[in-house]
């Protein structure tokens, strides 16, 4: 899965208060954030290729996979996750919005094509084998014969090839609008606290 997270600092306590004591305000906040970020999801669904770059086979030997690794395009999704923990002890970051894309019908082809080459690949050589992995009713390994690197070279570009470019232009405006929404809610939150 490819994911972009929009984070904000110092709002965790405010959101916790809204969830517990102002559920209507919290529900409206979620609704506003969903409206602001939804164009990015639309961009994913409209711009990610629906056909594999290897469809129909090619002279370089690559063809469209079937089964779990079939390329079925991608479907964008939006999750509002205010209490998802951030890394680091004592972090005050709230992950408010997670924009994701994964293969339709839970297929992995999009993830492979989009993110191939993200790892360093250090220590591997064409004659080495994979670590044992689960397959059907047992485990198996396979030889790393250089096809993975050849596929990465054939795809070109850096990971992410489709997901991030689809939403890149949307992100600054999403962050700006979400920040403004949070500031407005925080101002009202502070006014209410001041009256207590």
Secondary structure, DSSP 8 states (H G I E B T S, - for coil): -EEEEEEEES-HHHHHHHHHH-HHHHHHHHHHHHHHHHHHHHHHHHHS-SS-TTTT--TTS-----GGG----EEEEEEE-TT---SSTT--EEEEEEEEEEEGGG-SHHHHHHHTT-S--TT--TT-B---EEETTEEE--B--SHHHHHHHHH-S-S-SSHHHHHHHHHHHHHHHHHHHHHHHHHHHHHHHHH-
